[in-house]
Amino acid sequence: MNCGTSERSRVAVVVLALFAASSSARAIGVLAQPINFYLTGDAGSTLAARVWLSPTAGDAVASLSVTSFTVDQQGKPASCEGRLDRSVVPWTSLSTHRLLLRSGGSEPLDLKLEIPLAAVGTYWGAVMMDVEPAAPDHLLPVRSRLAIPLFVTVRGTEAARVRIEELHAFRSAEGDVLVNAMIVNDGNTVLHSPVLLSVEAGDRSAPIELASLEDTVVTVLPGNRRAIRLLIRGDFGADRKLRVGAWIRFGRSASEVVEGLCDVLPTRCATPGCVGS
């Protein structure tokens, strides 16, 4: 498998909207809604999905395909030229591979996904769109690329397992708390969940919460890991002993929560294996 960032000449923008919270994504010349799909279906079943495309200014032409992708440890997506074992590409088809998008209008693109009988866990890919003006008025037209991630989980085959492999926290120069963590997905389903962090003081049996943070959603593919670095702002007192707690819910039941706890250190690399920089 040969994976890497794919580049083409005269491509102005690459957008892979894995982690956005809004309902639409903007690239040069086109809007897409929704920006991602998280679908669930039975093995052997057929799923249908639709994305609406509209140009931002003037008529545009979109060339469409389905491709594989991977995500690195820092959360940066990259196209994957090889075939992934968990790619949806072999069983996903599009209603068309070329769309004319009229100014002021919106056109649908329909997806058909035929889940194999032997499929288990989560599979993924992306709908890739190369967009350019329908009537370019210069010699080197600017094109844009929009990629809409597509995740399909096979119902009844989920085996979710997530752990926090590393958790370190230290005070910044301004007195805030900087947290570094490594999240590992050992299961067969995609993790797409918020990370809850809290700064605590007092006895561990009766902690006092001083501040919290829960606005960061992480996506970790099965078999992958993700490094996160988050800042918790607050007036914590220079000499106060602090701890940081981290929680990630990876399923619907109360038991499907992973947690971690560490002391806040005065410097970023006071312990071996510190992931701060």
C-alpha positions as CSV (number, residue, x, y, z in Angstrom):
1,M,0.0,0.0,0.0
2,N,1.4,3.3,-1.1
3,C,0.0,6.3,0.8
4,G,0.8,9.9,0.7
5,T,-0.4,13.4,0.0
6,S,-1.7,13.6,-3.6
7,E,-1.0,16.8,-5.5
8,R,-1.9,18.0,-9.0
9,S,-0.8,21.1,-10.9
10,R,-3.0,24.2,-10.8
11,V,-5.0,22.7,-7.8
12,A,-5.5,25.7,-5.5
13,V,-7.1,24.2,-2.4
14,V,-7.5,20.8,-0.8
15,V,-10.3,20.3,1.7
16,L,-10.9,17.1,3.7
17,A,-13.6,18.0,6.1
18,L,-13.1,15.3,8.7
19,F,-13.5,17.3,11.9
20,A,-15.8,20.3,11.0
21,A,-18.9,20.8,13.1
22,S,-20.9,22.9,10.7
23,S,-23.3,21.5,8.0
24,S,-21.5,22.8,4.9
25,A,-17.9,23.2,3.7
26,R,-16.5,25.9,1.4
27,A,-13.9,25.3,-1.3
28,I,-13.1,27.6,-4.2
29,G,-16.2,27.8,-6.4
30,V,-18.4,25.2,-4.7
31,L,-20.3,24.5,-1.5
32,A,-21.2,20.9,-0.4
33,Q,-23.8,19.8,2.1
34,P,-23.3,17.6,4.1
35,I,-19.6,17.7,4.6
36,N,-19.3,14.1,5.8
37,F,-21.3,10.9,6.2
38,Y,-21.4,8.5,9.1
39,L,-23.7,5.7,7.9
40,T,-24.7,2.4,9.5
41,G,-26.1,-0.6,7.7
42,D,-26.4,-4.4,7.8
43,A,-24.0,-6.7,6.1
44,G,-25.3,-7.5,2.6
45,S,-27.6,-4.4,2.5
46,T,-27.5,-1.4,0.2
47,L,-27.3,2.1,1.5
48,A,-28.1,5.4,-0.3
49,A,-26.8,8.9,0.4
50,R,-27.0,12.2,-1.3
51,V,-24.9,15.3,-1.3
52,W,-25.9,18.7,-2.7
53,L,-23.4,20.8,-4.6
54,S,-23.8,24.5,-5.5
55,P,-21.2,27.0,-6.9
56,T,-20.3,30.0,-4.9
57,A,-19.8,32.3,-8.0
58,G,-20.5,31.5,-11.6
59,D,-21.1,28.2,-13.3
60,A,-18.7,25.4,-12.4
61,V,-17.9,21.8,-13.5
62,A,-17.2,19.1,-11.0
63,S,-15.4,15.9,-11.8
64,L,-16.3,13.2,-9.3
65,S,-14.8,10.0,-8.0
66,V,-14.5,7.9,-4.9
67,T,-11.0,7.4,-3.3
68,S,-9.3,5.9,-0.3
69,F,-7.6,8.0,2.3
70,T,-5.7,7.7,5.6
71,V,-5.1,10.0,8.5
72,D,-1.7,10.5,10.2
73,Q,-0.9,10.7,13.9
74,Q,-1.4,14.5,13.9
75,G,-4.9,14.2,12.4
76,K,-3.9,15.3,8.9
77,P,-5.7,13.4,6.1
78,A,-3.9,12.2,3.1
79,S,-5.0,10.4,-0.1
80,C,-4.0,6.8,-0.4
81,E,-3.2,5.5,-3.9
82,G,-3.1,1.9,-2.7
83,R,-6.1,-0.1,-1.8
84,L,-7.0,-0.2,1.9
85,D,-8.4,-3.3,3.5
86,R,-11.2,-1.1,4.9
87,S,-11.9,1.0,1.9
88,V,-15.5,1.6,0.7
89,V,-14.2,2.2,-2.9
90,P,-14.8,-1.3,-4.2
91,W,-18.5,-1.2,-3.3
92,T,-19.5,2.5,-3.7
93,S,-20.9,3.9,-6.9
94,L,-21.9,7.5,-8.0
95,S,-24.9,8.6,-10.0
96,T,-22.5,10.5,-12.3
97,H,-18.9,11.4,-12.6
98,R,-19.4,14.9,-14.0
99,L,-21.8,17.6,-12.9
100,L,-22.5,21.1,-14.4
101,L,-23.3,23.4,-11.5
102,R,-25.3,26.5,-12.5
103,S,-24.9,29.7,-10.6
104,G,-27.6,30.2,-8.0
105,G,-28.7,26.5,-8.2
106,S,-27.9,23.2,-6.5
107,E,-27.4,19.8,-8.0
108,P,-27.6,16.4,-6.2
109,L,-25.0,13.7,-6.3
110,D,-26.3,10.3,-5.3
111,L,-24.2,7.5,-3.7
112,K,-25.0,3.8,-3.7
113,L,-23.1,1.6,-1.2
114,E,-23.5,-2.2,-1.4
115,I,-22.1,-3.6,1.9
116,P,-20.5,-7.0,1.4
117,L,-21.8,-9.9,3.5
118,A,-18.5,-10.5,5.1
119,A,-17.9,-6.9,6.1
120,V,-17.4,-6.1,9.8
121,G,-16.7,-2.9,11.6
122,T,-16.1,0.5,9.9
123,Y,-15.1,1.1,6.3
124,W,-14.3,4.5,4.8
125,G,-13.4,6.5,1.8
126,A,-14.0,10.0,0.3
127,V,-16.0,11.5,-2.5
128,M,-13.4,13.5,-4.4
129,M,-14.5,16.5,-6.5
130,D,-12.2,18.5,-8.7
131,V,-14.0,21.7,-9.5
132,E,-13.2,24.4,-12.1
133,P,-15.1,27.2,-13.8
134,A,-17.4,26.1,-16.6
135,A,-16.1,28.9,-18.9
136,P,-12.6,29.9,-17.7
137,D,-11.5,33.3,-18.9
138,H,-7.8,32.9,-18.5
139,L,-5.1,30.5,-19.7
140,L,-4.5,28.7,-16.4
141,P,-7.9,28.2,-14.7
142,V,-7.8,27.8,-10.9
143,R,-9.3,24.6,-9.8
144,S,-10.3,23.4,-6.3
145,R,-10.6,20.0,-4.7
146,L,-13.3,19.1,-2.2
147,A,-13.3,15.7,-0.4
148,I,-16.3,14.5,1.6
149,P,-15.4,11.7,4.0
150,L,-17.6,8.7,4.0
151,F,-17.7,6.2,6.9
152,V,-19.9,3.1,6.9
153,T,-20.2,0.9,10.0
154,V,-21.7,-2.6,9.7
155,R,-24.5,-2.9,12.3
156,G,-24.0,-5.7,14.9
157,T,-20.3,-6.2,14.2
158,E,-18.9,-3.4,16.2
159,A,-15.9,-4.1,18.5
160,A,-15.0,-0.7,19.9
161,R,-11.8,-0.4,22.0
162,V,-10.1,2.9,22.7
163,R,-7.4,3.8,25.2
164,I,-5.4,6.8,26.2
165,E,-1.8,5.7,25.8
166,E,-0.1,8.8,27.1
167,L,-1.3,11.8,29.1
168,H,0.9,14.7,30.2
169,A,0.1,18.2,31.4
170,F,2.2,21.1,32.4
171,R,1.8,24.8,33.1
172,S,2.4,27.3,30.3
173,A,4.3,30.5,30.8
174,E,1.0,32.3,31.2
175,G,-0.2,30.0,33.9
176,D,-2.6,28.0,31.7
177,V,-2.5,24.2,31.5
178,L,-1.3,22.5,28.3
179,V,-2.3,18.9,27.8
180,N,-0.7,16.4,25.5
181,A,-2.4,13.0,24.9
182,M,-2.1,10.0,22.6
183,I,-5.4,8.3,21.7
184,V,-5.3,4.8,20.3
185,N,-8.1,3.1,18.5
186,D,-7.6,-0.7,19.0
187,G,-11.2,-1.6,17.8
188,N,-12.7,-2.1,14.4
189,T,-15.0,1.1,14.3
190,V,-14.2,4.7,13.7
191,L,-13.9,6.9,16.8
192,H,-15.6,10.3,16.3
193,S,-16.1,11.7,19.7
194,P,-15.4,14.7,21.9
195,V,-12.6,14.7,24.4
196,L,-13.5,16.0,27.8
197,L,-10.7,17.5,29.9
198,S,-10.8,19.0,33.4
199,V,-8.4,20.7,35.7
200,E,-8.8,19.5,39.3
201,A,-7.4,20.4,42.7
202,G,-7.9,19.0,46.2
203,D,-8.0,15.4,47.4
204,R,-8.5,12.7,44.7
205,S,-11.4,11.2,46.6
206,A,-13.2,14.6,46.5
207,P,-11.8,16.6,43.6
208,I,-12.6,20.2,43.0
209,E,-13.1,21.1,39.3
210,L,-11.5,24.4,38.4
211,A,-11.9,24.4,34.6
212,S,-13.0,22.1,31.8
213,L,-12.8,21.8,28.0
214,E,-15.2,19.7,25.8
215,D,-15.2,21.4,22.4
216,T,-12.7,19.2,20.6
217,V,-14.0,16.2,18.5
218,V,-11.4,13.7,17.4
219,T,-11.6,11.2,14.6
220,V,-9.4,8.2,14.9
221,L,-9.6,5.4,12.3
222,P,-9.5,1.7,13.4
223,G,-5.9,0.6,14.1
224,N,-4.7,4.2,14.2
225,R,-3.6,6.7,16.9
226,R,-4.0,10.4,17.3
227,A,-1.9,12.9,19.2
228,I,-3.8,15.9,20.6
229,R,-2.5,19.1,22.2
230,L,-5.0,21.3,24.0
231,L,-4.8,24.4,26.1
232,I,-7.1,24.9,29.2
233,R,-7.1,28.5,30.2
234,G,-7.7,29.6,33.8
235,D,-6.4,31.4,36.9
236,F,-5.2,28.3,38.8
237,G,-2.7,29.9,41.2
238,A,1.0,29.5,40.9
239,D,1.6,27.2,43.8
240,R,-1.5,25.1,43.7
241,K,-1.1,21.4,43.0
242,L,-3.3,20.4,40.0
243,R,-4.3,17.3,38.1
244,V,-5.8,16.8,34.7
245,G,-8.5,14.3,33.9
246,A,-9.4,13.1,30.4
247,W,-12.5,11.2,29.3
248,I,-13.5,9.9,25.9
249,R,-16.9,8.1,25.3
250,F,-16.4,5.6,22.4
251,G,-19.8,3.9,22.6
252,R,-23.4,4.3,23.9
253,S,-23.2,2.3,27.1
254,A,-21.9,3.8,30.4
255,S,-19.0,1.4,30.4
256,E,-17.7,2.5,27.0
257,V,-15.7,5.4,28.4
258,V,-11.9,5.6,28.6
259,E,-10.3,7.9,31.2
260,G,-6.9,9.1,32.2
261,L,-5.5,11.2,35.1
262,C,-2.1,12.9,35.5
263,D,-0.5,15.6,37.6
264,V,0.2,19.0,36.1
265,L,3.9,19.5,36.0
266,P,5.7,22.8,36.2
267,T,7.7,22.2,33.0
268,R,6.7,20.4,29.8
269,C,9.3,17.7,29.9
270,A,9.8,16.9,33.6
271,T,9.0,13.2,33.0
272,P,10.4,10.7,30.5
273,G,8.3,10.4,27.4
274,C,6.9,13.9,27.5
275,V,5.2,14.6,24.2
276,G,5.3,18.4,24.6
277,S,7.4,20.5,22.3
